[in-house]
Amino acid sequence: MHPVLDMSVVEELLSFADDGDPELLMDLIQMFLEDGPAKVAAVTSGLAAGDFDQAERAAHSLKGSSGNLGARLLQEVCEELQQSTRQHQLEVSQRLAPQLQAKFAEAEVALRNLLATYQH
């Protein structure tokens, strides 16, 4: 079982703060939690409409933000989706969509828990 978050990435983000202030990390998590559901929905609706470009753009964007926060499993599914949509592989993409939703949900819980540890 792989951890949902690669804590070395989280620690690296924390190291950017001069005084150990987790504000950058907290801001990145907030943006991810606010934007992520729309990106997951854009992948799903893009696939439903046969709009591979929309699905690919959303997967690419989510891949970047999940990677920035160390959500490696989500990042990997996004990478696979990005490739399958780029190649217009609808069946492969549709098989990956539920994995995307599941991995996003796992990352969301882990990041909300992490955020809670830094909020006073």
C-alpha positions in Angstrom: 0.0 0.0 0.0 1.4 3.3 -1.1 0.8 6.3 1.0 -1.7 8.8 -0.6 0.8 11.7 -0.1 4.5 11.7 -0.6 5.5 13.5 2.5 8.9 14.4 1.2 7.1 16.7 -1.3 5.1 18.3 1.5 8.3 18.7 3.6 10.0 20.4 0.6 7.2 22.9 0.3 7.4 23.6 4.0 11.2 24.2 3.7 10.5 27.1 1.3 9.1 29.1 4.2 11.8 31.1 6.1 10.3 30.5 9.5 8.5 27.2 9.0 5.3 29.0 8.2 3.0 26.6 6.3 1.2 29.3 4.4 2.4 28.3 1.0 1.5 24.7 1.6 -1.9 25.7 3.0 -2.6 28.0 0.0 -1.7 25.2 -2.5 -3.9 22.7 -0.7 -6.8 25.2 -0.7 -6.4 25.8 -4.4 -6.3 22.1 -5.1 -9.4 21.5 -3.0 -11.3 24.3 -4.7 -10.3 23.5 -8.3 -9.9 19.8 -8.2 -13.5 18.7 -8.2 -14.1 20.9 -11.3 -11.1 19.3 -13.1 -12.4 15.8 -12.3 -15.8 16.8 -13.6 -14.3 18.2 -16.7 -12.5 14.9 -17.4 -15.8 13.0 -16.9 -17.9 15.4 -18.9 -15.3 15.6 -21.7 -15.3 11.8 -22.0 -19.1 11.7 -22.0 -19.2 14.3 -24.8 -16.4 12.7 -26.7 -14.3 15.9 -26.1 -10.9 14.4 -25.8 -9.2 17.9 -25.7 -11.2 19.0 -22.7 -10.6 15.7 -20.9 -6.9 15.9 -21.7 -6.5 19.5 -20.5 -8.3 18.8 -17.3 -6.2 15.7 -16.6 -3.0 17.6 -17.4 -3.9 20.4 -15.0 -4.9 18.0 -12.2 -1.7 16.0 -12.8 0.4 19.1 -12.2 -1.4 20.3 -9.1 -1.5 16.8 -7.6 2.2 16.3 -8.3 3.0 19.7 -6.6 1.4 18.4 -3.4 2.9 14.9 -3.6 -0.4 13.1 -4.4 1.5 10.6 -6.5 -1.2 8.0 -7.1 -3.6 10.6 -8.4 -0.8 12.1 -10.5 -0.2 8.6 -12.1 -3.9 8.2 -13.0 -3.9 11.7 -14.5 -0.8 10.8 -16.5 -2.5 7.7 -17.9 -5.7 9.6 -18.6 -3.7 12.3 -20.4 -2.1 9.8 -22.6 -5.3 7.8 -23.4 -7.3 11.0 -24.2 -4.5 12.3 -26.4 -4.6 9.1 -28.3 -8.5 9.2 -28.4 -8.7 5.8 -26.6 -12.2 6.2 -25.3 -12.5 2.7 -23.7 -9.2 3.1 -21.8 -10.1 6.6 -20.7 -13.5 5.5 -19.5 -11.9 2.7 -17.5 -9.5 5.2 -15.9 -12.2 7.7 -15.0 -13.5 5.9 -11.9 -9.9 5.5 -10.7 -9.4 9.2 -11.2 -12.5 9.9 -9.0 -11.3 7.4 -6.3 -7.7 8.7 -6.2 -8.9 12.3 -6.1 -11.2 11.4 -3.2 -8.3 9.8 -1.3 -6.0 12.8 -2.0 -8.8 15.2 -0.9 -9.2 13.4 2.5 -5.4 13.3 3.0 -5.0 16.9 2.1 -7.9 18.1 4.3 -6.3 16.2 7.2 -3.0 17.8 6.5 -4.6 21.2 6.3 -6.3 20.6 9.6 -2.9 19.9 11.3 -1.7 23.4 10.3 -4.8 25.4 11.0 -5.0 26.9 14.5 
